[in-house]
C-alpha cells in the first residue's frame, strides 16, 4: 500500500482558467487589475493625517462594536434610501 501512495499526484489548490466560470474569471481579473492600478498609482491618501474628530469617531465605533453594539441593518438603510 505504501508503494501505491508514492505514485499519487499531490493535491493542489490551483485552479485552471479553463475550469473557471465566467464570474470567477471576471472576479480574478478585476482583482488583478485593481492590484496593478494600486501598484502604479500608489495610495493617494499616503502621508495625509486624519482629523481629530475622525480619530475620535473611529475609536468610539470600535468601543461600541467591542461591547456588541452594531450599526443599522442593511434592510433599514435600503428602506431609508428607497432601494427595497
C-alpha positions as CSV (number, residue, x, y, z in Angstrom):
1,X,0.0,0.0,0.0
2,X,2.8,2.4,0.8
3,X,4.2,1.8,-2.7
4,X,1.0,3.0,-4.4
5,X,0.9,6.2,-2.3
6,X,4.3,7.3,-3.8
7,X,2.8,7.4,-7.3
8,X,-0.2,9.6,-6.5
9,X,0.0,13.2,-7.7
10,X,0.0,15.7,-4.9
11,X,-3.2,17.7,-4.4
12,X,-3.0,21.3,-5.4
13,X,-5.3,24.2,-4.7
14,X,-4.6,25.8,-8.1
15,X,-7.5,26.3,-10.5
16,X,-7.0,26.2,-14.2
17,X,-8.5,29.1,-16.1
18,X,-10.3,26.6,-18.3
19,X,-12.1,25.3,-15.2
20,X,-13.3,28.7,-14.1
21,X,-16.8,30.1,-14.5
22,X,-17.2,33.4,-16.3
23,X,-17.9,35.1,-13.0
24,X,-14.8,33.6,-11.3
25,X,-12.6,34.7,-14.2
26,X,-14.1,38.2,-14.2
27,X,-13.6,38.4,-10.4
28,X,-10.0,37.2,-10.7
29,X,-9.3,39.7,-13.5
30,X,-10.9,42.6,-11.6
31,X,-8.7,41.8,-8.5
32,X,-5.6,41.7,-10.6
33,X,-6.4,45.0,-12.4
34,X,-7.1,46.6,-9.0
35,X,-3.8,45.4,-7.6
36,X,-1.9,46.7,-10.7
37,X,-3.6,50.1,-10.6
38,X,-2.8,50.4,-6.9
39,X,0.9,49.5,-7.6
40,X,1.2,52.1,-10.4
41,X,-0.8,54.9,-8.7
42,X,0.0,54.2,-5.1
43,X,-2.1,55.3,-2.2
44,X,-3.5,58.8,-2.9
45,X,-4.0,59.3,0.9
46,X,-0.4,58.3,1.9
47,X,1.1,61.0,4.1
48,X,-2.3,62.6,4.9
49,X,-3.3,62.9,8.6
50,X,-6.8,62.2,9.9
51,X,-8.6,65.0,11.7
52,X,-9.0,64.7,15.4
53,X,-12.8,64.3,15.2
54,X,-12.4,61.4,12.7
55,X,-10.0,59.6,15.0
56,X,-12.4,60.1,17.9
57,X,-15.3,58.7,15.8
58,X,-13.3,55.6,14.8
59,X,-12.3,55.0,18.4
60,X,-16.0,55.4,19.6
61,X,-17.2,53.0,16.9
62,X,-14.5,50.4,17.9
63,X,-15.6,50.6,21.6
64,X,-19.2,50.3,20.7
65,X,-18.5,47.3,18.4
66,X,-16.5,45.6,21.1
67,X,-19.4,45.9,23.5
68,X,-21.8,44.3,21.0
69,X,-23.4,47.4,19.5
70,X,-23.9,47.3,15.8
71,X,-24.9,49.9,13.2
72,X,-28.1,50.0,11.2
73,X,-29.2,46.9,9.4
74,X,-28.9,46.7,5.7
75,X,-32.7,46.4,5.4
76,X,-33.1,49.7,7.3
77,X,-30.6,51.5,5.2
78,X,-32.1,50.1,1.9
79,X,-35.6,51.2,3.1
80,X,-34.4,54.7,4.0
81,X,-32.7,55.1,0.6
82,X,-35.8,53.6,-1.0
83,X,-33.8,50.8,-2.5
84,X,-36.2,48.0,-1.5
